[in-house]
């Protein structure tokens, strides 16, 4: 459970670079919790649920939003995953997740096997989830911890803190 989000620089080779990642998709949050649970060899997958004041954030922060996995998204993700600095100064990035299936397609693009156009066509048939990256400390002021949920097999119960 994460009650106080932090910007993690260890995550700099992910889709949108370093920061604190969230999703608006409950299904995706459960997948991420299960992955973390397996990596930590724990038996308690937990998701943290936050309130995000997007209306205030839009007025005060630099936000990049990718609605679909198109050319701009593909170039941005490829740059971030390779550790290259993007040309954009941003506080929050919102857009599709390059999950395992999607990232396999992105890797085919990165290695030159697929063209950009072929890659985007393939991405359109994948089930795409969303993610929200809080990239700067000031962006974290626009989310607040609400509650956590144990998503393990033994319980579907939600707990408030």
C-alpha positions in Angstrom: 0.0 0.0 0.0 1.3 3.4 -0.9 -0.2 6.2 1.2 2.4 8.8 0.3 3.4 8.6 -3.4 7.0 9.4 -4.4 8.8 10.1 -7.6 11.0 7.0 -8.3 14.0 7.4 -10.4 14.5 3.7 -10.6 11.6 3.6 -13.0 13.1 5.8 -15.7 13.1 3.1 -18.4 9.3 2.6 -18.3 6.7 3.9 -20.8 6.7 7.5 -19.7 10.0 7.7 -17.8 10.5 8.1 -14.1 7.8 9.0 -11.6 4.8 7.6 -9.8 2.5 5.5 -12.0 -1.2 5.0 -11.5 -4.1 3.9 -13.6 -7.8 4.7 -13.8 -8.5 1.0 -14.7 -9.3 -1.2 -11.8 -8.4 -4.3 -13.9 -5.0 -2.8 -14.7 -4.3 -1.9 -11.1 -5.1 -5.5 -10.1 -2.6 -6.7 -12.7 0.1 -4.4 -11.5 -0.6 -5.4 -7.8 -0.4 -9.1 -8.8 2.9 -8.6 -10.6 4.4 -6.7 -7.6 3.1 -9.4 -5.4 4.8 -12.2 -7.4 8.1 -10.2 -7.6 8.1 -9.7 -3.8 7.0 -13.3 -3.2 4.2 -12.0 -1.0 0.6 -13.3 -0.7 -1.1 -10.0 -0.3 -1.7 -8.0 -3.5 -3.0 -4.6 -2.6 -4.0 -1.6 -4.7 -3.9 1.9 -3.4 -6.8 4.2 -4.5 -6.4 7.9 -4.9 -8.4 11.0 -5.6 -6.9 13.0 -8.5 -8.0 16.6 -9.0 -7.5 16.7 -12.7 -9.4 19.9 -13.2 -7.0 21.8 -11.0 -4.0 20.0 -12.4 -4.9 20.9 -16.0 -4.8 24.6 -15.0 -1.5 24.5 -13.1 0.7 21.8 -14.6 2.2 20.8 -17.9 0.3 17.7 -19.0 0.9 15.4 -22.0 -2.1 13.3 -22.9 -2.1 10.5 -25.5 -5.6 9.3 -26.2 -4.5 6.4 -28.5 -1.2 4.5 -29.2 -0.4 6.6 -32.2 2.8 7.9 -33.8 3.5 10.5 -31.1 2.8 8.0 -28.3 5.1 5.4 -30.0 8.0 7.8 -30.3 7.6 9.1 -26.7 7.4 5.5 -25.3 10.3 4.4 -27.4 12.4 7.3 -26.2 11.5 6.8 -22.5 12.1 3.1 -22.6 15.5 3.6 -24.1 16.4 6.2 -21.4 16.5 9.1 -23.8 15.4 12.5 -22.5 12.2 13.7 -24.3 12.0 17.2 -25.6 9.0 17.9 -23.4 8.9 19.4 -20.0 6.0 17.8 -18.3 4.5 17.2 -14.9 2.0 14.5 -15.8 1.7 12.1 -18.7 -1.5 10.2 -19.4 -2.0 7.6 -22.0 -2.0 3.9 -23.1 0.1 1.3 -21.3 2.6 -0.7 -23.3 1.7 -4.0 -21.5 3.6 -7.2 -22.4 1.7 -7.8 -25.7 1.9 -4.1 -26.7 5.5 -3.9 -25.8 6.4 -6.9 -27.9 5.0 -5.0 -30.8 7.0 -1.8 -29.8 10.2 -3.9 -29.6 9.6 -5.1 -33.2 9.4 -1.4 -34.1 12.5 -0.5 -32.1 14.6 -3.2 -33.9 13.4 -2.2 -37.3 11.3 -5.3 -38.0 8.1 -3.2 -38.2 7.6 0.2 -39.6 5.8 2.9 -37.6 2.7 2.4 -39.7 2.7 -1.4 -39.2 3.3 -1.0 -35.5 0.3 1.4 -35.1 -1.9 -1.0 -37.0 -1.0 -3.9 -34.7 -1.5 -1.7 -31.6 -5.1 -1.0 -32.7 -6.1 -4.7 -32.2 -4.6 -4.9 -28.7 -6.6 -4.4 -25.5 -5.1 -1.2 -24.2 -5.2 0.1 -20.6 -4.4 3.5 -19.5 -1.8 4.9 -17.1 -1.1 8.2 -15.5 2.5 9.2 -14.6 3.1 11.8 -12.0 6.5 13.0 -13.1 7.3 15.9 -10.8 7.0 16.5 -7.1 4.6 19.3 -7.7 2.3 17.0 -9.6 1.9 14.8 -6.5 0.0 17.7 -4.8 -2.9 16.9 -7.0 -3.5 13.3 -5.8 -4.4 12.1 -2.3 -4.6 8.7 -0.9 -8.2 7.6 -0.4 -8.2 3.9 0.6 -6.6 0.6 -0.2 -8.1 -2.7 -1.5 -6.8 -6.2 -0.9 -7.2 -7.9 -4.3 -6.0 -11.3 -3.3 -8.0 -14.4 -3.9 -9.0 -14.6 -0.2 -10.8 -11.3 -0.1 -12.5 -8.7 -2.2 -13.2 -6.5 0.8 -12.3 -2.9 0.7 -10.9 -1.2 3.7 -10.8 2.5 4.6 -8.0 4.1 6.5 
